[in-house]
Amino acid sequence: MKKEKRKMLFTLLILLFLGLGIGYATLATNLSINGTSTLIASSWDIHFENLNVVDGSVDIGTGDSAATITSPTTITYTVTLAQPGDFYEFTVDVKNDGTIDGMIGNISYKVNGSSTEHLNHPFVFDIKYTDGTILDLNQQLLAGEKESLKVHIGYSTNINASNLPSTDTTKTITVEITYVQADENAFSPHPDFATDPWDKIASYPNVYSVGSTREITIPSLGTYTLRIVNNSSPDECNNPEFSQTACGLVIEFVEIVERRTMHSTSVQNGWPSTDLRTYLNTDFYNLLPDDLKSKILITNVVTGCNKSTGRTEIYTSEDDIYLLDPREYGSTGYYMTNYSRTRTLDYYIGSQPDNKINPVTNTEGRYWIRFEGQTVGLFYVKSEEGTGYLTGTNPTTLSGVSPAFRIGSSE
């Protein structure tokens, strides 16, 4: 098989724009303001430095050239990939040696000089921060700081004999990253659930670690801890009949937020017909910060009941805010009518404790589960001791509320 040669060009362009305003008036009045201002000396200098080829990369052959910083803002290299699995990869720092904070203002990709041509299989090309974070607009580069990038070009192993290229193929890839002066939209490129804005979290849900926490203040209720309990979406989540309550980025309240009844009377149609569900998705939801509410996803919620006495009911609803059920907390009991239609949250795989603290008493407290017991209208409550569930609790009983929700880009 002939060698497949791919020429790669990666450039970083630094652009700084100045705007001039022109004014015009037919009538004029002279007003005088006298003052003295001093402009502090400043500089704009963002450039590449410290390039290192990653071990395992293919050797540079005849006619090829190793990745080189050919100018402060340009890297070029030419590499030949001869067989599936070959790759060439390097890391490089982007350094802000100026005195002005920068941020990414634009990212463009071109293949063979065209923004409409695509890099098709079996080519594999990727550029990210070395911690795996994807490059995106408004990611900041503070004055005096640097960020490390990883550039990868490879020959995919996901290929069979019929897909092998019959002739040598050359591709020139141009990546242009434009840095501009940072403004109020700038944010750190490195994921930090505790401080990142909700729109960033919603855009990159998979980069945040399960178990990460942050505080949230809810007017009239108090300050509580939120915890990521899931950030994966296995294939079963693609089934339209599967509950989405444990799919994608799921966030729960660590503590009991308040104590409420499940319903004012006996319930005939499970979780969807309860007063508590209505409250969580109206009054409680409206108490949340606007920037969070805008990223909360409407979730397909599949709820069951205990089938040990012959019950078969399964209920469905679409909720912004919901309670979890025993399966999602890690129960392995097959007594649930909806057992095969939900899954254990990532955080609770491996029997993480699911006790909840009542912040008023600072002790473990009972809290509602959205799951019905053997008798219609009676719901599960998690016991204070964390040893199991009270399976037949009257819905008019006061018990803890510790809800969950999902966030992400609109689906």
C-alpha positions in Angstrom: 0.0 0.0 0.0 1.3 3.4 -0.9 2.2 5.9 1.8 -0.4 8.5 2.6 1.2 11.9 2.9 -0.6 14.7 4.8 0.6 18.2 5.0 -0.5 20.1 8.0 -0.5 23.8 8.5 -1.5 25.3 11.9 -1.5 29.0 12.4 -2.3 31.3 15.1 -3.4 34.8 14.1 -3.5 37.7 16.5 -5.7 40.5 15.5 -6.3 43.8 17.4 -9.0 46.1 16.0 -9.3 49.8 16.8 -12.5 51.6 16.0 -12.8 55.3 15.0 -16.0 57.3 15.6 -17.1 60.2 13.4 -19.5 62.8 14.7 -21.5 65.5 12.9 -23.7 68.3 14.2 -25.3 71.4 12.6 -25.5 73.3 15.9 -22.6 73.5 18.3 -22.1 74.7 21.9 -18.7 74.7 23.5 -18.4 73.1 26.9 -15.0 72.9 28.6 -13.9 70.2 30.9 -10.2 70.3 32.0 -8.5 67.2 33.4 -5.3 65.2 33.3 -5.2 61.5 32.4 -2.3 59.1 32.2 -2.2 56.1 29.9 -0.2 53.3 31.5 2.3 51.6 29.1 0.8 48.4 27.8 1.7 45.7 25.3 -0.1 43.0 23.2 2.0 39.8 22.8 0.4 36.4 22.4 2.6 33.7 20.8 3.6 30.1 20.6 6.5 28.6 22.7 7.7 25.3 24.1 6.7 22.9 21.3 7.3 19.2 22.1 6.5 16.1 20.0 4.7 13.4 21.8 6.3 9.9 22.2 5.0 7.4 19.7 4.6 9.9 16.9 5.8 8.7 13.5 9.3 9.5 12.5 9.9 12.4 10.1 10.7 10.9 6.7 12.3 12.2 3.6 10.6 15.3 2.3 8.7 15.8 5.6 9.4 18.4 8.3 8.9 18.2 12.0 6.5 20.6 13.8 8.3 23.8 14.1 7.4 27.3 15.4 8.4 29.1 12.2 7.3 32.5 13.5 5.9 33.6 17.0 2.4 33.0 15.7 2.8 30.1 13.2 3.5 26.4 13.4 4.1 24.3 10.3 4.8 20.6 9.8 4.5 17.9 7.1 4.1 14.3 8.0 3.5 11.0 6.3 1.2 8.4 7.8 1.7 5.1 6.2 -0.7 2.7 7.9 -3.7 2.7 10.2 -2.7 3.6 13.7 0.0 6.0 12.7 -0.2 9.4 14.3 1.8 12.6 14.8 1.1 14.6 17.9 2.7 17.5 19.7 2.0 19.9 22.6 2.7 23.7 22.5 2.1 26.6 24.8 0.2 29.7 23.9 1.7 32.4 26.0 0.4 35.9 26.8 3.5 37.9 27.4 1.6 41.2 27.1 -0.1 43.3 29.7 -3.6 42.9 28.3 -5.9 39.9 29.0 -6.9 38.1 25.9 -9.7 35.7 24.9 -10.5 33.6 21.8 -12.5 35.7 19.4 -12.7 33.3 16.5 -11.7 29.8 15.4 -11.6 28.8 11.8 -10.7 25.5 10.1 -9.8 25.1 6.5 -8.9 22.0 4.5 -6.8 22.6 1.4 -7.6 26.3 1.7 -11.4 25.8 1.8 -13.7 26.3 4.7 -16.3 24.1 3.1 -14.1 21.1 2.4 -14.1 18.4 5.1 -11.4 16.2 6.5 -12.9 12.8 5.7 -12.3 9.4 7.2 -9.7 7.9 7.7 -8.0 11.2 8.6 -8.3 12.0 12.3 -7.4 15.6 13.4 -7.9 17.1 16.8 -6.8 20.2 18.7 -7.6 20.7 22.3 -6.2 21.9 25.6 -3.9 19.2 27.1 -6.5 18.5 29.8 -9.0 17.5 27.1 -11.1 20.7 27.1 -12.4 21.8 23.7 -11.3 25.2 22.4 -14.2 27.6 22.3 -15.0 31.3 21.9 -14.4 33.7 24.8 -12.0 31.3 26.6 -9.5 33.7 28.3 -5.8 33.9 28.3 -4.8 36.2 31.1 -1.8 38.5 30.9 1.3 36.7 32.0 -0.4 33.3 31.7 -0.1 30.4 29.2 -2.3 27.6 28.0 -1.0 24.3 26.7 -2.5 22.8 23.5 -2.3 19.3 22.0 -2.5 18.9 18.2 -3.1 15.4 16.9 -3.2 14.1 13.3 -3.8 10.4 12.8 -4.7 7.5 10.5 -7.8 5.9 11.9 -7.8 2.2 12.9 -11.5 2.0 12.3 -11.1 1.0 8.7 -11.3 -2.2 6.6 -9.6 -3.2 3.4 -12.3 -1.8 1.2 -11.9 1.6 2.7 -8.1 1.9 2.3 -7.0 4.8 0.1 -6.0 3.6 -3.4 -3.7 6.6 -4.0 -1.5 8.9 -1.9 -3.7 11.7 -0.4 -2.4 15.0 0.7 -4.4 17.3 2.9 -3.4 20.8 4.2 -5.2 21.7 7.4 -5.2 25.4 8.5 -6.4 26.3 11.9 -6.6 30.0 12.7 -7.2 31.0 16.3 -7.9 34.7 16.7 -7.2 36.3 20.1 -8.8 39.6 21.0 -8.9 41.7 24.1 -10.9 40.1 26.9 -14.2 41.6 27.9 -17.0 40.7 30.3 -17.7 37.5 28.4 -14.3 35.9 29.0 -14.1 32.8 31.1 -11.5 30.2 32.1 -11.2 27.3 29.6 -10.7 24.8 32.4 -13.8 23.2 33.9 -14.6 24.2 37.4 -18.1 23.2 38.4 -17.9 25.4 41.6 -17.4 28.6 39.7 -18.2 28.2 35.9 -21.2 29.9 34.5 -24.2 27.7 33.8 -24.1 28.3 30.1 -20.5 26.9 29.9 -21.5 23.9 32.1 -24.5 23.2 29.8 -22.3 23.5 26.7 -19.7 21.0 27.9 -21.4 18.7 30.3 -19.1 15.7 29.8 -16.0 17.5 31.1 -17.2 18.0 34.7 -16.4 15.2 37.2 -19.1 13.2 39.0 -19.1 14.2 42.6 -18.2 17.9 41.9 -20.1 20.3 44.1 -21.1 24.0 44.2 -23.3 26.2 46.3 -26.6 27.7 45.4 -28.7 30.3 47.2 -32.4 30.1 46.9 -34.4 33.1 48.1 -36.5 32.4 51.2 -35.1 28.9 51.5 -31.3 29.3 52.1 -27.9 28.2 50.7 -27.5 24.6 49.7 -25.0 22.3 48.0 -25.5 21.0 44.4 -23.6 17.8 43.4 -23.1 16.2 39.9 -24.4 12.7 40.2 -24.2 11.7 36.5 -22.5 12.8 33.3 -22.9 9.8 31.0 -25.5 8.7 28.5 -25.2 4.9 27.8 -26.9 3.5 24.7 -30.1 2.7 26.7 -30.6 6.5 27.1 -31.4 6.7 23.4 -34.5 4.6 23.8 -37.5 7.0 23.8 -39.3 4.9 26.4 -36.3 5.1 28.8 -36.4 7.6 31.7 -33.9 10.4 31.1 -33.6 11.0 34.9 -30.2 9.3 35.0 -29.0 10.3 31.6 -26.7 13.2 30.7 -25.6 15.8 33.3 -27.7 15.2 36.4 -27.4 17.5 39.4 -28.9 16.8 42.8 -29.3 18.8 46.0 -27.0 17.2 48.6 -29.2 18.4 51.5 -32.8 18.3 52.3 -34.1 21.7 50.9 -37.4 21.8 52.8 -40.1 19.5 54.3 -43.4 19.2 52.5 -46.2 16.7 52.0 -46.3 14.6 48.8 -50.0 15.3 48.3 -52.9 16.7 50.3 -55.0 13.6 49.8 -54.6 10.1 48.6 -53.0 9.9 45.1 -54.5 7.8 42.3 -52.0 8.3 39.4 -48.6 8.2 41.0 -45.9 10.9 40.9 -47.4 12.8 37.9 -50.5 13.7 39.9 -48.9 14.9 43.1 -48.9 18.3 44.6 -45.2 18.0 45.3 -44.4 17.5 41.6 -46.5 20.6 40.7 -44.8 22.7 43.4 -41.3 21.7 42.3 -42.0 22.5 38.7 -43.6 25.9 39.4 -43.0 27.7 42.6 -39.7 26.0 43.5 -38.4 26.2 39.9 -39.2 29.9 39.7 -37.0 30.5 42.8 -33.9 29.3 41.0 -31.5 31.8 39.3 -32.5 32.8 35.8 -29.1 31.7 34.3 -29.6 28.2 35.7 -33.3 28.0 34.7 -32.4 28.8 31.1 -30.2 25.7 31.0 -32.5 23.2 32.8 -33.7 20.5 30.4 -37.3 19.2 30.3 -36.8 15.6 31.3 -38.8 12.5 30.4 -39.5 10.9 33.8 -40.6 7.2 34.0 -41.9 6.3 37.4 -42.9 2.9 38.8 -44.3 1.2 41.8 -43.7 -1.9 43.9 -45.0 -4.9 41.9 -44.7 -7.4 44.7 -48.5 -7.4 45.3 -49.3 -7.6 41.6 -49.2 -3.9 40.7 -48.1 -3.1 37.1 -48.5 0.7 36.8 -45.8 2.8 35.1 -46.2 6.5 35.0 -44.6 9.1 32.7 -44.3 12.8 33.0 -42.1 15.7 31.6 -40.5 17.6 34.4 -37.9 20.3 34.9 -37.4 19.3 38.5 -38.0 15.8 39.8 -37.2 13.4 42.7 -35.0 10.3 42.2 -36.2 6.8 42.7 -34.7 3.7 44.3 -33.1 2.3 41.1 -31.4 5.7 40.5 -30.0 5.7 44.0 -28.5 2.2 43.4 -31.2 -0.2 44.5 -30.8 -3.6 42.8 -34.3 -4.9 43.8 -36.4 -6.1 40.9 -39.6 -5.2 42.7 -39.8 -2.0 40.6 -42.2 -1.9 37.6 -39.9 0.6 36.0 -36.7 -1.2 36.8 -35.6 -1.7 33.2 -36.6 1.8 32.2 -34.1 3.7 34.3 -30.6 3.2 35.6 -28.3 3.8 38.6 -26.7 7.3 38.5 -23.0 7.3 38.0 -22.4 8.7 41.5 -24.3 5.9 43.2 -22.7 3.0 41.3 -20.7 1.2 44.0 -23.1 2.0 46.9 -22.2 5.7 47.7 -24.2 6.7 50.7 -27.5 8.4 49.9 -28.2 10.0 53.3 -29.5 13.5 53.3 -28.8 16.1 55.9 -31.6 18.3 57.3 -29.8 21.7 57.4 -32.2 22.9 60.1 -31.4 20.2 62.6 -28.0 19.2 61.1 -29.0 15.6 61.3 -29.9 12.9 58.8 -33.5 13.2 57.8 -36.2 11.3 55.9 -36.9 12.4 52.4 -39.4 11.6 49.6 -38.7 9.3 46.7 -41.0 9.6 43.6 -41.7 5.8 43.8 -45.0 4.3 45.0 -45.3 1.3 47.3 -47.4 -1.8 47.2 -50.5 0.2 47.9 -51.9 2.9 45.6 -51.2 6.3 46.9 -48.5 5.4 49.4 -44.9 6.5 48.6 -41.4 5.6 49.5 -39.4 7.7 51.9 -35.7 7.2 52.6 -35.2 6.4 56.3 -33.0 8.6 58.5 -30.6 5.9 59.2 -29.8 5.3 55.6 -30.6 1.6 55.9 -33.5 1.4 53.6 -36.9 2.8 52.6 -40.2 3.2 54.4 -42.3 1.8 51.7 -45.9 2.8 52.7 -45.8 6.4 53.7 -49.0 8.4 53.6 -48.7 11.3 51.1 -50.0 13.8 53.7 -46.9 13.1 55.9 -44.3 15.9 56.2 -41.0 14.6 54.8 -37.8 16.0 53.3 -37.5 17.2 49.7 -34.2 16.8 47.9 -34.8 17.2 44.2 -32.7 16.8 41.1 -32.6 18.2 37.6 -30.6 18.0 34.3 -28.9 20.7 32.4 -27.5 21.0 28.9 -27.9 22.6 25.6 -31.5 22.5 24.2 -32.3 19.1 22.8 
